[in-house]
Amino acid sequence: MVHFEEDVGKAVKFLAILPGFMKRVAGRKATVIDKRVQQCLDYLRPAIDDRMATMTRFGKNWADKPACYFGGAWVIDEVVARNQGPEEVARIVLFINFGAISTTSAAILQALYDISVRPELANTLREEVEAAVAEEGWTKVAINKMRKFDSFLRECERHNGPIINALSMFRNILQPVTLSDGKFLPKGTTVVTPTFATHFDEGNYPNAALFDPLRSYKSDKAVQPQLTTTSADYVTPGRFFVSNELKAMLAYIVANYDVKPEYEDVRPENLRTRSLTNNPSDIARVLFRRRQVD
């Protein structure tokens, strides 16, 4: 999965410099994407064959059908409906996971950089983590009680999220459509979300340039906007599993380690490219020291 994500990135950069008529041939001959699909299929074929055989025997809605995206909900259903084979299942599984690898890694790095230059924030988050874990243990219930942590990660995503580029969610209009407010979009139109402008609009976020880790926190336990809550003024993707994953990993780090940047009080700068991406530095160092707890 990880190599596939890396190889797709390399392939995109390579194909971008080629003229259109060469892309299809070069995409097959000069990249290793098909090799990665075959490697994935080597692992998954027994499970895929078993699920397809069961579907053929008992029909689409057999009893005790798995409720996972791979075997139950839609991937194999869709592939069978298209009269395609196991290779297509492996390809879809790779692309589904593609979106989770680089974005989650980037989110962890950005949050870690933000914690490392704010020791007072680390202490605040640590207190909340220790209180929640003391009461509930390392459980999902404890993670749900980390409301300050959720607010902090939401602010991380607003400032430096893995998709916080000038524009995002590029979509091509395949058929003419009229929106609910009367705007007409002809076929061939490209529509994008102005992510950066939305997240740094003073009308949406007073003092928007300020990184305020408790901006969304509600101390009276009133309903507070969550990391997973998308809206017209917060357009990062809402991902429940990833939210729990991020909080669990970072909570463990702040509970067990002191962290600081390599250069005192200097947060590593993001890497911005002509393709409008906004990535965390991949050469910066964060120093770790195990906490001394009495």
N, C-alpha and C positions, 0 to 999 in steps of 0.2 A: 504493500500500500504506500509506504513512504517513498520507495524508489519510483513508483508510478507517478506520484505527485512531483518529484524532482524532474523526472524525464519529460513530463508534459510541459513544465516550465522551460526546459531547455529547447524542446521542440518548437514551442511558440516563438521564442527568440530567433531560432534558426529559420523557420518558415516565413517570418515577417520580412526578411530581407530578400526573399525570392519573388520573382514575378508570378502572377496568378496561374499561368499555364503550367508552371513547374511544381506547384504546391502539392497536388494530388499524388504525383509519382514520388516526389521527395518525401512526403509524409509517410509513405510505406517503406521506402528503401533506405532512408537516411536517419530514421528514428528507431527506437526500441519499444515503441508503444505496443505493437503486436506481441512482442516477446513477453512483456509484463502481463498482458491479457492471458497468454498461454500459461504463465506461471501461476496466476490466480486460479485458472481453470483446473490446473493440476491439484490444487488444494480442495477446490469446491466440487469437483465433478461427482464424487460419490453422493454428496448431499443433494446436489441438483438432480442427478438421475433418480434418486429415491423420491424426491418431491414430485418430479414429473411423472414418474410411474404411478404414484399414489393418486395424482390428479386424473390421470388417464383411466385408472381403475374405478375411482369413486366419484368422479365429477369435480366440478370447480369448488363446491362447498361441502367437502367431506367432513365428517364428524372429527372433532379435535384438531381441526386444521390450525397450524401455527399462525399466530397473529403478528409475525415479524415481517418486515418489508421484504426480506429475501425470499422466504418460503411461503408466505401466506398472503399478505395484504395485497401486493400488486405486481412485484417484479416477474415472478414466474407466470402469473396469470397473463400478464401483458405479453411476455415472450411467446407463450403457447398460442395466444390469440393471433400473433403475427406469423405463426408457423416458423419460428426461429428456434435455434438450438441452444445448448448449454454455453457456448462461447459468448452469446449475447448476454446471458445472465451474468457471467463473469465481468464483461465489459461494463454493464450497468452498475454492478456492485462497486467496481473500482471508481467509477465517476461519482457515485453517491458519497463514498468515503473521501474522495478528492477534496471536497469542500470542507471537510472537517479537520484535515491534518494541518495545512499551513495556517489557516485562520486561528485555530486553537493555539498552536505554537506561538503565533504572533501576539495573541491576546495575553498569554502568560508572560511573555517577555516585556510587553508594554507595561503591564501591571507591576511586574517586578522592578522595572526601572523607576516607576513612580513611587513605589514603597521605599526603594533604596535611598532616595534623596529627601525623604520625609520621615525622620525617626519618630517624630511625635505622632504621625499617622500610624506607623507600625505599632506603637504602644497602644493607641486607641483600638485598632483592629485586634490586637493580641488580647486585650481585656475582654472584648466581646466573644472571641473564639473560646477562650478559656472558660468563661461563664457558661456558654452554650454546651461545650463538651462535658463540663463537670455535671451538668444537669441531664444531658441526653446521650452522652457518649459520642463517638464518631459515627453519627447516623445522619440520614437525610433530614430528620426532624431538627437536629442541631444546626445543620446547614441552613434550613429555612429560618431559623431564629437569628442568623447573622445578617441583620438588616443594614447595619453600617457597612458591612463588607459588600453587600449588594449595591448600595449607593455608590461606594467607591468604584466598583467594577463598571457600573453604568457610566460614571464620569470618565473612566479610562476609555471606554468604548466611544463616548462622545468626542473626546479629544484625539485619541490615537487608535481607534479601533482598526481591525485588519481590513475593513472596507472603507475607512474614512479617507476617501480620495475626493477630488473636486467633483467627480460625477460617479454614479454607480447605477446598478440595475438597468443596464442597457437593454432595450427591447426594440425589435423591429416589428412594425405593424404589417401583418400579413394580409389583412382584409380591412377595407375602410370602416371606420368606427366613429360614432358620435358619442362623446362623453356626457355624463349627466348634467354638466354645466353648459352644454351646447357646443363645446369645442369639437371641431371636425378634424380627424386625423386620417389623411389619405394613405393608401397602401404604399409601403416603401419608406414611410416616416420612421426615424429613429427617435425613441423617447428615453430620457434618462432622469434619474433623481439627482437634484443638486445637493448632495450629501453635506459637503463642507459648508455651503451657505446656510443650509437648514440648521446645522448644529452650532453655528457661531452667529446666529441671528439674535440680536439683542431683544427682539420682540418675543423670541422663544425662551431665551435664557439671559436674564439680567446679568450684566458683567460677564458676558459669555466667554471672553478670553481667559478668565480666571479658572484655574483648576480647583474646584471645590469638591473634595471627596464626599462630603455629607450633603451635597446639594439636594439629593432626593430623599434623604433620611427623615423619617417622621418619628420623633421620640415618643409620642403618645400612642404609638401602635395603630395610628390611623392608617388607612390604605395609602401606601406609597408606591410610586411607579417603580416597577421591577426592571432588572436587567433584561428580562425576556419580554417586556412590554413595548411593543412597537406602536408608533403613533405618527401623526403628520409632522411632529417636531422631533421625533427620535426614530431614525430610519435604519438603525442596525438590525440585523436579523434576530428575532426572538427564538432562542434555542434552549429548551429546558434541560436537556441532558448536558449540554456544554456549560450552561450556567452552574449546575451542580458540580461538574468536573472542575471548572476554574476555581470555584470557592473552596472545594475540598483540598485541592493542591496548594493553593496560596495560603489557606488557613493553616495547613500543616507546616508550611514554611515559616510563617510569622510566629507560630507557637513554639517552634523548636530552634529557630536560628535568628541571629542578628545579621542584617544585610546592609551593605553600603556600596556606593559606586566606587569604581577604581580611582576616579578623581573626585575629591571632596566636593560635595554639593553640586556636581555637574551631571545632569541627566543626559544620557547618550542621545544624540540627534537621530531623528528618523531618516530613512533613506527614501528620497523621492526621485522618481524617474520620469522620463518623457511620456510614459504610458499612464501617468496620473496615479501611480500606486504610492502608498504611504506605508512603508515597511519599517519594523524596528531594526536598529543596528544589529548586524550579525557578527560584529567583531568586538563589541563592547564587553567589558568584564564587570561582573558583580561579585563582591567579596562576601563570603559566608563564614560565620563563626557560630558553632553550636552554643546555644544559650546555657548559662550557668544558673540552674534553678535550685534554690535551697530546698 
